[in-house]
C-alpha cells in the first residue's frame, strides 16, 4: 500500500475517533437568538460588605489542605491551596518556595486520547488569579516567584486564540470553559507583561487581535447564551475564568465579562428559589443521578457572593463546592441589584421562557410569591449531552434533595426519553405520575383531584396516574372552594389527557407525549402557541414587579 494512501487512512481513522470522543461538542450552526422582552439587569447600588465570615471560613478550609505532586494531581486543588495561603498570609515563604518549585504538568485544552496531558488550564487559570492579586505585592508574592509564574507556569501567551479542541485537525470546537480558561489566561499574561514594561508586540492585546477575539467570544455568550448551560461540573470553571476577566482585563473586556456573568446569574435567580436550583443542563450524563438541590456549583458561587450582602446569613452549606466557594469569595464581582433581589423575592410572580438555540432544550419557570416551578427540559439525542430533569416544585422549606419535593417526569424513568417542558403559569404536566414527598398527605380529596396544604399560603393541586401527572400551585386560596372548582371544571379524566380548565375558566391544551423538540403546551384559550423552543428568544415572558 502506498504511503500516501496509508496517511489518508490514518487521517480518516483519527477523524472518526475524534468524532466519537467529541460528539458532545457543538455541531449545530450558530443561530443568533432574539433578545426577548426581558433585559438582563445591570444596575448596581448596593453597598456590599468588604469581608464576610463565609470568606474567612472557606479560606480557613483551604489553608489546611496540602499541595499534591505528580501529573494532574491537584490540578484543581493546588492553586487554590496557594491562593488561600496568600490571602491569609499563612506560611508565605513556604508558599513562594512551592510555587517556584512547580513545573507545568501538561498542556491546555480538553484532555482526550491524543491529548492525554490536557486540562493544564484548570491549574494555570487560578495561577493567573494569584499573579494579578499578589504580583505587585513583593512581601507576599516574591519577585522571583512572579518571574517563575510568567516564565514557566503560565504557558499561554501571544495571539494564538484557539476555538478548536487540541489535536482534532481543527474540526471540532473546543468547549466554552476551556476557551475561557486558556484564552483568558493568555490574554491576562499578555496584559501583565505589557503593563510591566514589556514592549514586545506579541503581548499587545490590541495589535495582536486578542482583545478583539475575547470581546467577540464574550459577546456571543451574552447574546446567544451558553452552549454548556448549567453544566455540571464545567459551569464552575466557566465562571472562574469570567471572574478573572471581570477583575483584571481592560475596561471593555471587564464590562463584557461582567455582562456575561450578569446574564448567567439573572438566569440563575429566575430559575432558583432559596438557592434550590435543578434546571436541565448540558454535560455530563454521569450527573443525571445528582439529586442535590442547593449545592450545585452555580449555587455555591451565589452563596459566596451573597455572604457579603449586609444582613445576609453566612452559614451556607456548599457540599462538594469548596473549589468554587473560595474563588467566589476572593474575587470582586457582585451581582446586579435586581439579581440579588430575585434570589429571595419573587414579587408578584412570573412566567419566563429561556431559549438556548438550535440543538438545545429550553428552560421554563413559573413563580409566585412563595414558590417556583422549574421545568426539566428534554434530551435531543445522545450527542446533545442534555440531561433532562424532573419538573420540580420549590417551596419555602428545608428541602435539599429532589425526593423532598413535589416533582413529576415521564414517560418512564429514563431521562433520555422525557419531554419535561410541560410548564405554564402555575401549571405543570408530564407523561408520568406526580411524586409526593414523604410526610405530605392530601388534606382534601375529590373524585379526580387532591389538595395538599404546602404551607399556610400555598396549596398544591394534584392529579396523578401512571401515564399523566398534573400539578398546580395556588396562593392564598380556600382549599375547599378550590377543590370544588377543580372538580366542576375538570370532571372527565379522559379529557385531562389533553386539556385542563383553570378555576377562572381559562383553558390550556397539551401533549404529554410531544416530540422532544416541541413544547408540551399546544394551545392557550384555543390559540396556538410557539412550540419550536429551539428558536425561542434568549429571555422572554412576564417578570412582574
N, C-alpha and C positions, 0 to 999 in steps of 0.2 A: 504494500500500500504506500502511495506517495506521501512524503512529509506534509505537503500542503493539505492533503485530504485528512491526514491524522490530526492536524491542527484544527481543521474545521470541525471534525467530530468532537474533539476535546472542548472547543468553544460551545458547541451545541449542548454537550453534557453539562458544562458549567452553567449555561443559561437555564437549563431545566432544573438543575439543583438550586440555583438562585431563586427561580420561580417558586419552588416548593417551600423554601425557607422564608422568602419574603412575600409570600402570597397574601399576608395580612396587611401589607403596606398599601398606601393609597394608589388605586389604579384608575379610579373614575376621573374623567376630565373635570378640571376645576370649573365650578359653576359659581358665578358671583351672585350672592344672595341679596335679595332686597332687605333693607334695614328693618322693616316693620314699623309699627306706630309707637313703639316704646323705646325711648332713648336710654342709653346707659348713663346713670348719674355720675357726675364728676365733681360736684360742688363739695368743698371742704371748709368747715368752720369749727369743727370740734377741737378743743384744746386737750390733746392726749397727754397722759402722764409720761414722764421720761423713763420711768422704770416700773417694774412690776415684780411681785413675788413669784409669779409664774416663770419669768425670765431667770430670776435668781435660782429657782429650784431646778430648771432644766439645765442650766449651766452646771449646777452642782452635780447633777446626774452624770453629765458627760466628762467632767473633770476626773471622776473616779474610774473611768474606763481606761483600758490600756491600748496602746498602739500595737497593731498586729503586723507581722512581717511575712513576706512571700508574695508571689504573683497573685493579684486580685484579692488577696486577703486584706480586709479593711478598706476596700475600695470606696465604700460609703462612710464607714465609721472613723477611719484615721484622721481625715482632715477636720472632722467635727470635734474630735478629742482635742486636737491642736487649737481649733478656734475657741473652744471653751476655756482652755488653759490661758490663752492670751487675753480673753475677756476678763477672766477672774484674776489675772496676773499671778497665776499659780505656776511655780517651777519654770520661770521664764528662761533661765539659762539652759535647762534640760530640754525645754520645748524647742528652743532655737537649734540645739545640737541635733535633735531628732530630725528637724526639717532639713538641716544641712547634710544629714546622713542619708536622706531619702533619694531614691532614683525612680525614674519613670518605669512602671511595671508593665506598661502596654501602650496601646495607641488609641486614638479617639474613634468614635463611631460604633455602630452596632456590632456586637460580638456574634460571629457565626462560623461555619465550617472553615472558610478561607480567611477569617479574621478573628482567630481564637483569642487573641490578646486584646480585643476591642474593649470598649467601656472605660478606658482610662479617663474619659471626660467626666465620669462620675466623681473622680478624685480631683482633677485639676479645676473643676468649677468652683469648689469650695476653697481650694488653694488661692484662686483668684480673689475670692472674698477676703481672705486673710491678707493678701498683698494690699488691697485697696483700703482695708480698715486699719492696718497697722504699719504699712510700708513707710510712712512718713514719721513714724514714732520709733526712733532707733533704740530707745530704752526698753521697748517691748519686743520689737522685731529688729534684730541687729542688721547692720548694713550688709554684712556678708551673707546673712540669711536671705535678704531681699535679692541679692545678686544670684544666689542659688535658685531661688524661685524663678527668676527671669531667664537665667541661662540654662537651667537643667530641667526643672519640673514643669514649667508652663510651656509645653512643647508646640503649641499652635501659635503662629504669628504670620504677618504679611496679609495677602489678599486672596488666598485660595478658598473663597467662600464655597462650601460644598453642600449641595442639596441631595446628593445621591449617596446611598449606603456604600461603604468602602468595599472594593474588590467585587463589585457587581456589574462591571463593564459599563457603568453609568446608566444602567437600565432601570434601577429600582430606587424610588425616592427614599431618602433617609427619614427616620421618624422625627416628629417635631421636637421631642425632648433632646435628642442627640444634636440636632441642628442648633438649637438654642444654647445648649451647654458648650458645644465645640466652637461655634462661630461667635457666640457671645464672649467666650473667654479669649478667643483670638483677637476680637475687636478691643477688648479691655486691656490686653497686654500691649497691643499697638498703642493704645491711648496713653497708657502709663509711660511707655518709653518716650513717646513724643512729648509728653508734658514734663519729662525729666531730662530734656536736653538732647535726645537722640534725633537728629535731623534726617536720618535715612528715609527716603521716600516710601520704603516698604511699610513704615509704621505710621504714615499719614493716612488716616482713615477716610479723609475727604478725597484725596487724589487717587488712592488705590482702590476706591469703589466700595470699601467695607461699610461705610456709613450708609450709602445708598442701598446696599444689599440687605443690611439689617433692618432699615426702615421699611423696605418693601415687604420683607418677610413678616414683620410685626403688623403691618397694615393688612396683609392677607388674613392673619389670625383675628384681627379686630373686626374686620368686615365680613368674613366668612365663617367665623368660629373655629374651633379646634377640630382637627381630624381625630386626634386622640382625646375626645371629650370624656371627662370624668374618669379617665383611665386609672386603673389600679395595677401596678404602683406608680406609673410614669408621671401622673399629674404632679406629684410632689417634686420631681426633678425639673419639670417644665416651669413650675412656679419658682423654684430656686434660681434657675437661670434668668428668668424675668426679673426677679428681685435684684440680681446683680446689675442688670442693665438699668433698672429704675433708679438705682442708688448711685452708680458710678459713671454712666455714659454721658455723652453730650446732652445739652438741653433738649434737642429734638428727639433723640433716641429715648431719653428718660421719659419724655411726655408720651411717646408712642407705647413704650413698655408699660407705663402706668395705666394707659387706657386699655391695654390688653388685660392687665390684672383686674381693672375695674369691671370689664366685661365678664370675665370669669367669675369674679366674686359677686356680681349682680345676679348672674345665673344661679350661683350657689344660694344666695339669700332668697331668691324667688322659690327655689326648689327644696328648701330646708325649713325645719321648724324645731326650735330649741336644740340646734346642732344635730338633729336627726336628718339624715340625708341618705337616700337609697335610690339614685337615679339609674337609668340604663347607662351603659358605659361601653367604650371601645377599648379592648385589650385589658386583661387577659382572661382566657377561658378558665384558667385554674381558679380565678377569683369568683366564679359563679356560685361557689358554696359559701362565700363570705356573707354572713347574715348580720354583721355588726352595723348598727345604725349611727353611732355617734363618734366613732374613732377612725373614720376614713381619713385619708391623708389631706384632703382639702379641708375637712373639718378641723384637723389639727392646726393648720395654718390659721384658720379663722379664730380658733381659741387663743393662739399665741398673740394675734393682733388685738383681740378684744380684751386681753388681760391688761392692756394699757389704757382702756377706757375708764374714766373716773366712775367709781361706784360699781364696776363690774366684778363679779366673782372671779377668783383666780385659782380655785382648786379644781381645774379642769382635768377630766380623765382623757388620756391620749392613747391608751392602748399600745399598739406597736409603732406609733408615730413619733418616737423620740428624735429620729434623724431630721424630721421636718419641723418639729417644735422648736429646736434650737435655731434653725435658720430663720423661721418666722419671728422669733423673739429678738434676734440680734440684728435684723435689718430694719431700715427706717420706714418702709412703706406702711401706710394705714389706709383702710378702705374709705371711700367717699361717705358722706353723711347719710344719704338715703339707704345705702347698702347696710350700714351699721344699724339703722332704724329697722329695716325689714327683717333683720335676724330675729328680733324679738317682738315686733309689732306688725301684724298683717293688716292693720287698718280695717276697712270695711270688706276686705277680701279681694280676690282677683281670679281671673281665668286667663292663663297665659300659655301660648304655644311657642316653642323654640325650634327653629329649623337647623339642621346640621348638614344639609346639602345632599347631593346625589350619592347613593350608596350608604346613607346613614339613616337611622331612625330619628324621630323627633323626641323632644321632651315636652310633656304636658302637665300643667299643675293647676289645681283649683284650691283656693284657700278661703277661709272665713277668719273671723277674729280669733277663734280658738282651735283651729285645726288646719291641716293641709293634706290634700290627696295628691299622691305622686304616681304618675303613670309609669309603667315599666318598660315600654318600648317593644321592639321586635328585632330579632336576628334576621339579617338579609342574606343568608347563605354563609357557609363556613368561613370563606375568606373575608367576610365583612368584619370578623372579630368583634361583633357586638354581643355583649352579654345583656339579655333581656332580664328584667327583674319583675317580681310581682307588683301589681298595683297596691300601694301601701297607704294606710291612713295614719297620720301622725297627730297625736293629741298632746295636751298639756299634762304629761305623765312622766314616769321614770323609765319608760321602755328603752331598752338598749339593744335588743335583738329583734329580728323580724318576727319571731314566734310570739313576741309580746304585743303584736299589733293586729288589728283587723287588716287582712290582705286577701287578694284573690289573683288567680292566674289560670291560664289554660290556652289550648286544650292539653290535657295530660300533665306530666311532671317534667318533661324535657324542655328546658328554656329555649332550645333551638327551634321548637315548633310553635312557640307562643306568639300571639299578637296582643300585647297588653297595652294598646293605645286607646282603649275604650274609656276615656275620661272626658267629662264635660263639666259644666258648672255644678258643683257639689254632687256629682253623679259619677259612678264607675260601673262598668260591666266587663265580664270576661267569660271565656268558654270553659269555666270550671267553678267549683264551689267557693264560697266565702269562708276563709279560716277565721274562727273566733278565738281570741286569746284566752288563755286559762284564767278562770276567775270571773269571766263575764257570763251572765245569764240574761236571757231576754225578759225584760220586765212586763212587756205587753206583746201578746201573740194573737194574730188573726189567722184566717184560713191560708193566707199567702205570705203575709209579712210578719216580721218580728222587729220589735223596737228595743234597742239597748240604750240605757242611760249611761253614756260615757263619763259625764260629769254633770254638774248642776246647770250647765249651759248647752251641752252638746248631746244630741240624740243621733244614734246611728240606726238607720233602717236597712234591713237585710232581707233579700230573697236569695235562697241558695238551693241549688240542685246539683246533680253530678256533672251536668254539662253547661250550666249557666249560673253565674253569680251576679247579683246586682247589689250595690252598696250606695246608700245616700246619706248625706250628713246635713243635719238641720240644727240651727242655733236658736235658742230662746223660743221654743215651741212647746205646746202642751202635748204630751205623748199620746194620750187617749184620742184627742182630736186628730192628731197626725195619723195615727193608725187607721182611724175610721175613713179619712180622706184617701189614704193609700189603697185601702181595700175597695172603696167605692170606685176609684178611678182606674184600678188595675185588678179586676177580679179574675181575669182569664189568664191562667198560667201559660197557655199556648201563645197568646198574644205577646206575652212578656219575652218570648224568644227573639222578637224583632223590634218591639217598641215599648215605651214607658210614658205614662202621662203623669206630670207633676201635680201636686195638690192645687196649684194655681191654674191648672188646665193646659199648660204648655206641653207640647209633645216632642219626644226625642225618639229617633229611629236608629237602629244599629245592626251590625252584622258581626256577632262574636267570632265567626269563622272567616272573617275577611282575609283576603290575601295579605301577606305580611308587609307589603309595601303600601298598604292603604290604611287610612284612619278607620277604626272600627265604627265610629259615628258616621251615619249616612245622611240623615236629614234632621233639621230642627224646625218644628212647626211647618212641616211639609216642604220646606225649602232645602234643596240640595246644598251640601257643604263641600268645600275643597278638601278632598281626601288624599291628594297626592303630596304627602308630607315631605317627600324628598325635595320639593320645590317651595316649601313654606319659607317665609321671611325669617330673619335672624331672631327677633323677639317681637311678638305680636299678641295683642289681646287687650284686656281691660285691667289696668292696675289702679284700683280705687284708692283714694287718699285715706 
